[in-house]
Amino acid sequence: MSTHRKIRMGMIGGGLSSFIGIVHRIAAYIGEEYTLVGGAFDTDYDKALEFAKKLELDPNRTYPNIDTFIEKELELPAEERIEAVVVVTPNFLHYPMAKQLIETGFNVICEKPVTNTAAEAVELEELVAKHKVVFALTHTYTGYPMVRQMKAMIAEGAIGEIQKVDAQYYQGWINPVIHDKEKRASVWRLDPAKAGQSCCMGDIGVHAFNMVEYTTGLKTAKVLSDLNTLYEDNPLDIDGTAMLRFDNGVRGLVRASQIATAEENNLRIAVYGTKGSLKWEQENPNYLYHLQEGEPMHVLKPGHEYNSEFAAISTKMAPGHPEGIFDSMANIYLGTAKAIRGEEYIDGAFPTIRDGVRGMKFIEAVLASTADGNTWTEIDD
């Protein structure tokens, strides 16, 4: 447990009807590094005040919009002002709100996607460097202890030289609505004005892509994709496959679908090397499978001394006590807290704006590849 003062946290969005807001608040509380002080929780100010009352927050620190939030917080002395702001609004608001906050000196913790376009993400990256603030992007799955163990083992050479990477993210939630014209027209994730350029790849495929680059340390140089909208009147992809070529010539694959009937949240990654392989799946996150030629399969679990330092500091419970999505997100919040305090932290402790830029460039390259007749499309740095 931390003995120093907690970081004063604010939220934009995340009020009464927000599921993801609850996830962020629980994650922030787990490590005892943050205290929620105020925010602009809802576009309906009465609902925002109702939410603040429910959480016993000061109504004077509950604002009707982000402009008022910034104006009033900046009027306060630095020792009272909110230091880190969590952005959990609909996708299309991430970029303008994050930009406002960065330019006025707030540290930002932002839901993905970071922006609607790669150009916007690059602009935010430049602003983060200019204003010297911390920016964390909540690619939640990077916080799982055994994902961090996987990253550490690959970096240490436990599986030798990487020669194949395969990541999938399958969900089925769109299947019940996509086949009805009226229903599919009412889903906000299929509306480009609200969801951005992509549905499936932008929402979940980018998570698989992020996991590939996070665990392996490889950088994707080119993609060749094939996306499917299923119906001509549906403007955004709901299924797709992207072949990857990394900068060292290794091949990989990202498969994503939201019409994988009856699938729940099936994110998996497998990395195959010259000496062995590692496999992890999100629906059973406490198990990391290590395979080697001629050897029994090893199953690694959190909380044991055989794990890396990175996995060890990312585990809060004794062996045999399952940890889940809240704990994973909490690890990102803990890493971000260290950065805000200027303390040392392990590389990969939280996804940065660089991860956001890479993700948006992946999405745009995938879309361009499909639009160009399934051709290899470069991802620039």
C-alpha positions as CSV (number, residue, x, y, z in Angstrom):
1,M,0.0,0.0,0.0
2,S,1.2,3.4,-0.9
3,T,2.2,5.8,1.9
4,H,2.3,9.0,-0.1
5,R,-0.5,11.3,-1.0
6,K,-3.0,10.0,-3.5
7,I,-3.2,11.5,-7.0
8,R,-6.2,13.8,-7.5
9,M,-8.3,12.3,-10.3
10,G,-11.1,13.7,-12.4
11,M,-13.3,12.0,-15.0
12,I,-14.9,13.2,-18.2
13,G,-17.9,11.0,-18.8
14,G,-18.3,7.8,-16.8
15,G,-21.5,8.8,-14.9
16,L,-24.6,6.9,-13.8
17,S,-25.2,4.8,-17.0
18,S,-21.5,4.1,-17.9
19,F,-20.2,0.6,-17.4
20,I,-16.6,1.5,-18.5
21,G,-16.6,4.3,-15.9
22,I,-17.1,1.8,-13.1
23,V,-14.2,-0.3,-14.5
24,H,-11.9,2.7,-14.4
25,R,-12.9,3.8,-10.9
26,I,-12.5,0.4,-9.4
27,A,-9.1,0.0,-11.2
28,A,-8.0,3.4,-9.9
29,Y,-9.0,2.5,-6.3
30,I,-7.4,-1.0,-6.3
31,G,-3.9,0.3,-6.0
32,E,-4.8,3.1,-3.6
33,E,-2.9,5.7,-5.7
34,Y,-5.8,7.9,-6.8
35,T,-8.8,9.6,-5.3
36,L,-11.7,10.8,-7.4
37,V,-12.2,14.5,-6.8
38,G,-14.6,15.6,-9.5
39,G,-15.3,15.8,-13.2
40,A,-17.9,16.4,-16.0
41,F,-19.6,13.1,-15.6
42,D,-22.6,13.5,-17.9
43,T,-24.0,15.9,-20.7
44,D,-27.1,16.1,-18.5
45,Y,-25.9,18.3,-15.5
46,D,-28.7,17.1,-13.2
47,K,-27.6,13.5,-13.8
48,A,-24.0,14.5,-13.2
49,L,-24.9,16.1,-9.9
50,E,-27.0,13.0,-9.0
51,F,-23.9,10.8,-9.7
52,A,-21.7,13.1,-7.6
53,K,-24.1,12.9,-4.7
54,K,-24.2,9.1,-5.0
55,L,-20.4,9.0,-4.7
56,E,-20.3,11.6,-2.0
57,L,-18.3,14.0,-4.2
58,D,-18.1,17.8,-3.8
59,P,-20.9,19.2,-6.1
60,N,-18.6,22.3,-6.5
61,R,-16.1,20.0,-8.3
62,T,-18.9,18.6,-10.6
63,Y,-19.0,20.5,-13.8
64,P,-21.5,20.7,-16.7
65,N,-18.9,20.3,-19.4
66,I,-15.2,20.0,-20.1
67,D,-14.7,23.7,-20.8
68,T,-16.0,24.6,-17.3
69,F,-14.0,21.7,-15.8
70,I,-10.8,23.1,-17.2
71,E,-11.6,26.7,-16.4
72,K,-12.6,26.1,-12.8
73,E,-9.8,23.6,-12.0
74,L,-7.1,26.0,-13.4
75,E,-8.4,28.7,-11.0
76,L,-7.5,26.5,-8.0
77,P,-4.0,26.4,-6.4
78,A,-1.8,23.6,-7.9
79,E,-1.9,21.7,-4.6
80,E,-5.7,21.4,-4.9
81,R,-6.1,21.0,-8.6
82,I,-7.0,17.7,-10.3
83,E,-3.8,16.2,-11.7
84,A,-5.0,13.3,-13.9
85,V,-8.1,13.2,-16.0
86,V,-9.8,10.0,-17.2
87,V,-11.6,10.4,-20.6
88,V,-14.4,7.8,-20.9
89,T,-16.6,9.5,-23.4
90,P,-17.9,8.1,-26.8
91,N,-15.1,7.5,-29.3
92,F,-15.5,10.6,-31.4
93,L,-14.9,12.9,-28.4
94,H,-11.6,11.3,-27.3
95,Y,-9.4,13.4,-29.6
96,P,-10.8,16.9,-29.0
97,M,-11.1,16.3,-25.2
98,A,-7.7,14.8,-24.8
99,K,-6.2,17.7,-26.8
100,Q,-7.9,20.3,-24.6
101,L,-6.6,18.6,-21.5
102,I,-3.1,18.1,-22.7
103,E,-2.8,21.7,-23.9
104,T,-3.9,22.9,-20.4
105,G,-1.4,20.7,-18.6
106,F,-3.4,17.8,-17.3
107,N,-2.1,14.2,-17.3
108,V,-4.6,12.1,-19.3
109,I,-5.8,8.5,-19.0
110,C,-7.8,7.8,-22.1
111,E,-10.1,5.0,-23.3
112,K,-9.3,3.6,-26.8
113,P,-9.5,4.3,-29.6
114,V,-7.2,7.2,-28.8
115,T,-8.6,9.2,-31.8
116,N,-10.6,8.7,-35.0
117,T,-7.5,9.1,-37.3
118,A,-3.8,8.5,-37.3
119,A,-3.1,12.1,-38.0
120,E,-5.0,13.1,-34.9
121,A,-3.0,10.5,-32.8
122,V,0.3,11.9,-34.2
123,E,-0.8,15.4,-33.2
124,L,-1.6,14.3,-29.7
125,E,1.8,12.6,-29.5
126,E,3.5,15.8,-30.4
127,L,1.4,17.7,-27.8
128,V,2.2,15.2,-25.1
129,A,5.9,15.8,-25.7
130,K,5.5,19.6,-25.9
131,H,3.6,19.9,-22.7
132,K,5.5,17.2,-20.8
133,V,2.4,15.4,-19.5
134,V,1.7,11.7,-19.0
135,F,-0.7,10.1,-21.4
136,A,-1.9,6.5,-20.7
137,L,-4.1,4.6,-23.2
138,T,-6.1,1.8,-21.6
139,H,-5.3,-1.2,-23.7
140,T,-6.5,-3.2,-20.7
141,Y,-5.2,-6.6,-21.6
142,T,-1.5,-5.5,-21.3
143,G,-2.1,-5.3,-17.6
144,Y,-2.6,-9.0,-17.0
145,P,0.3,-10.6,-15.0
146,M,0.7,-13.5,-17.4
147,V,0.8,-11.2,-20.5
148,R,3.6,-9.4,-18.8
149,Q,5.3,-12.7,-18.0
150,M,4.9,-13.6,-21.7
151,K,6.6,-10.3,-22.7
152,A,9.4,-10.8,-20.2
153,M,10.1,-14.4,-21.3
154,I,10.2,-13.4,-25.0
155,A,12.6,-10.6,-24.3
156,E,14.8,-13.0,-22.3
157,G,14.9,-15.4,-25.2
158,A,12.9,-18.2,-23.6
159,I,11.5,-19.3,-27.0
160,G,14.4,-18.3,-29.2
161,E,14.0,-16.2,-32.3
162,I,10.4,-15.5,-33.1
163,Q,9.2,-17.0,-36.4
164,K,5.4,-16.8,-36.3
165,V,2.8,-14.8,-34.4
166,D,-1.0,-15.5,-34.4
167,A,-3.5,-13.3,-32.6
168,Q,-7.3,-13.6,-32.7
169,Y,-10.1,-11.6,-31.1
170,Y,-13.6,-13.1,-31.7
171,Q,-16.9,-11.8,-30.4
172,G,-20.4,-12.6,-31.5
173,W,-22.5,-9.7,-30.2
174,I,-23.3,-8.2,-33.6
175,N,-24.6,-11.4,-35.0
176,P,-28.1,-11.1,-33.5
177,V,-28.6,-7.6,-35.0
178,I,-26.6,-7.5,-38.3
179,H,-29.2,-9.6,-40.2
180,D,-32.0,-7.1,-39.5
181,K,-31.8,-3.9,-41.6
182,E,-33.5,-1.7,-39.0
183,K,-31.5,-3.1,-36.1
184,R,-28.1,-2.8,-37.8
185,A,-28.9,0.8,-38.7
186,S,-29.5,1.6,-35.0
187,V,-26.2,0.3,-33.6
188,W,-23.8,3.2,-32.8
189,R,-20.7,1.1,-33.4
190,L,-21.8,0.7,-37.0
191,D,-22.2,4.5,-37.4
192,P,-19.1,6.1,-38.8
193,A,-20.0,9.5,-37.2
194,K,-19.8,7.9,-33.7
195,A,-17.5,4.9,-34.1
196,G,-15.0,6.3,-36.6
197,Q,-13.5,4.6,-39.6
198,S,-13.8,1.0,-38.5
199,C,-16.0,-1.2,-36.3
200,C,-14.4,-4.6,-35.9
201,M,-10.8,-3.7,-36.5
202,G,-11.1,-0.4,-34.7
203,D,-12.8,-1.8,-31.7
204,I,-11.2,-5.2,-31.1
205,G,-8.8,-6.0,-33.9
206,V,-6.6,-3.2,-32.7
207,H,-6.4,-4.9,-29.3
208,A,-5.0,-8.0,-30.9
209,F,-2.6,-5.9,-32.9
210,N,-1.5,-4.1,-29.7
211,M,-1.0,-7.5,-28.0
212,V,1.3,-8.7,-30.8
213,E,3.6,-5.7,-30.7
214,Y,3.5,-5.4,-26.9
215,T,4.4,-9.1,-26.2
216,T,6.9,-9.6,-29.0
217,G,8.6,-6.2,-29.2
218,L,8.4,-6.5,-33.0
219,K,7.2,-3.6,-35.2
220,T,4.7,-4.3,-38.0
221,A,6.0,-3.0,-41.3
222,K,3.2,-4.1,-43.7
223,V,-0.3,-5.5,-43.6
224,L,-2.5,-7.2,-46.2
225,S,-6.1,-7.4,-45.1
226,D,-9.5,-8.7,-46.1
227,L,-12.5,-7.1,-44.3
228,N,-16.2,-7.9,-44.5
229,T,-19.2,-5.7,-43.9
230,L,-21.6,-8.6,-44.7
231,Y,-24.3,-6.2,-46.2
232,E,-23.8,-3.4,-48.7
233,D,-25.8,-0.9,-46.6
234,N,-23.5,-1.6,-43.6
235,P,-20.7,1.0,-43.8
236,L,-18.3,-0.5,-41.3
237,D,-16.4,-3.8,-41.1
238,I,-17.6,-6.4,-38.7
239,D,-15.1,-9.2,-39.5
240,G,-11.6,-9.3,-40.9
241,T,-8.2,-10.9,-41.2
242,A,-4.9,-9.0,-41.5
243,M,-1.6,-10.7,-42.5
244,L,1.4,-9.0,-40.9
245,R,5.0,-8.6,-42.0
246,F,7.3,-7.3,-39.3
247,D,10.4,-5.2,-39.9
248,N,12.6,-8.2,-39.4
249,G,10.7,-10.3,-42.0
250,V,8.8,-12.4,-39.5
251,R,5.1,-13.2,-40.5
252,G,2.1,-12.8,-38.3
253,L,-1.7,-12.8,-38.4
254,V,-4.5,-10.8,-36.7
255,R,-8.0,-12.3,-37.0
256,A,-11.0,-10.4,-35.6
257,S,-14.7,-10.9,-35.8
258,Q,-17.9,-9.6,-34.1
259,I,-20.1,-12.1,-36.0
260,A,-18.3,-15.2,-34.5
261,T,-21.6,-16.6,-33.4
262,A,-21.9,-17.1,-29.6
263,E,-18.3,-16.1,-28.9
264,E,-18.0,-13.9,-25.8
265,N,-14.6,-12.2,-25.5
266,N,-12.2,-14.6,-27.1
267,L,-8.9,-12.8,-27.3
268,R,-5.9,-15.2,-27.8
269,I,-2.3,-14.8,-28.8
270,A,0.4,-17.4,-29.7
271,V,4.0,-16.6,-30.3
272,Y,6.2,-19.3,-31.9
273,G,10.0,-19.2,-31.7
274,T,12.9,-21.4,-32.7
275,K,13.1,-23.0,-29.3
276,G,9.5,-23.0,-28.1
277,S,6.2,-21.1,-28.0
278,L,4.0,-19.2,-25.6
279,K,0.2,-19.1,-25.7
280,W,-2.3,-17.0,-23.7
281,E,-6.1,-16.5,-23.8
282,Q,-8.1,-13.7,-22.2
283,E,-11.0,-15.9,-21.0
284,N,-8.5,-18.0,-19.0
285,P,-6.0,-15.2,-18.1
286,N,-4.2,-16.9,-15.2
287,Y,-2.6,-19.5,-17.4
288,L,0.4,-19.0,-19.7
289,Y,1.3,-22.1,-21.7
290,H,5.0,-22.7,-22.5
291,L,5.6,-25.3,-25.2
292,Q,9.0,-26.8,-26.1
293,E,10.1,-29.5,-28.5
294,G,10.2,-32.9,-26.8
295,E,9.1,-31.5,-23.4
296,P,5.8,-31.6,-21.5
297,M,3.8,-28.5,-21.8
298,H,4.5,-26.1,-18.9
299,V,1.7,-24.0,-17.4
300,L,2.7,-20.8,-15.6
301,K,0.4,-19.1,-13.2
302,P,0.5,-15.7,-11.3
303,G,1.9,-15.3,-7.8
304,H,4.8,-17.8,-8.0
305,E,8.5,-17.1,-7.6
306,Y,9.4,-18.5,-11.0
307,N,7.8,-15.5,-12.7
308,S,9.6,-12.3,-13.8
309,E,9.8,-9.2,-11.7
310,F,7.3,-7.5,-14.1
311,A,4.7,-10.3,-13.5
312,A,5.4,-10.3,-9.8
313,I,4.7,-6.6,-9.2
314,S,1.6,-7.0,-11.4
315,T,0.1,-9.7,-9.1
316,K,-1.8,-8.7,-6.0
317,M,-3.1,-12.0,-4.8
318,A,-1.6,-15.2,-3.5
319,P,-1.3,-18.2,-6.0
320,G,-4.7,-19.8,-6.7
321,H,-6.7,-16.6,-6.3
322,P,-7.9,-15.5,-9.7
323,E,-7.4,-12.0,-10.9
324,G,-9.4,-10.4,-13.7
325,I,-10.2,-7.4,-15.9
326,F,-10.3,-4.9,-12.9
327,D,-6.9,-6.0,-11.7
328,S,-5.5,-5.8,-15.3
329,M,-6.8,-2.2,-15.7
330,A,-5.5,-1.5,-12.1
331,N,-1.9,-2.4,-13.2
332,I,-2.2,0.2,-15.9
333,Y,-3.3,2.8,-13.4
334,L,-0.4,1.9,-11.1
335,G,2.1,2.3,-13.9
336,T,0.6,5.6,-14.8
337,A,0.8,6.8,-11.2
338,K,4.5,6.1,-11.1
339,A,5.0,8.1,-14.3
340,I,2.9,11.0,-12.9
341,R,5.0,11.0,-9.7
342,G,8.2,10.9,-11.7
343,E,9.2,7.5,-10.3
344,E,10.9,4.7,-12.1
345,Y,8.7,2.1,-13.8
346,I,9.2,-0.9,-16.0
347,D,8.9,-0.4,-19.7
348,G,5.4,-1.5,-20.7
349,A,3.8,-0.6,-17.3
350,F,1.2,1.3,-19.2
351,P,0.3,1.8,-22.9
352,T,1.4,5.3,-24.1
353,I,0.3,7.7,-26.8
354,R,2.9,5.8,-29.0
355,D,0.7,2.7,-28.7
356,G,-2.3,4.8,-29.8
357,V,-0.4,6.1,-32.8
358,R,0.6,2.6,-33.8
359,G,-3.0,1.3,-33.4
360,M,-4.5,4.0,-35.5
361,K,-1.9,3.5,-38.2
362,F,-2.7,-0.2,-38.2
363,I,-6.4,0.5,-38.5
364,E,-5.9,2.9,-41.4
365,A,-3.5,0.5,-43.2
366,V,-5.9,-2.4,-42.8
367,L,-8.7,-0.3,-44.3
368,A,-6.5,0.9,-47.2
369,S,-5.3,-2.6,-48.0
370,T,-8.9,-3.9,-48.3
371,A,-10.0,-0.8,-50.3
372,D,-7.0,-1.3,-52.7
373,G,-8.0,-4.8,-53.5
374,N,-6.2,-6.7,-50.7
375,T,-2.7,-5.4,-51.3
376,W,0.3,-5.1,-49.0
377,T,0.2,-1.7,-47.4
378,E,3.0,-0.1,-45.4
379,I,2.6,1.2,-41.8
380,D,5.0,4.1,-41.4
381,D,6.6,4.9,-38.1
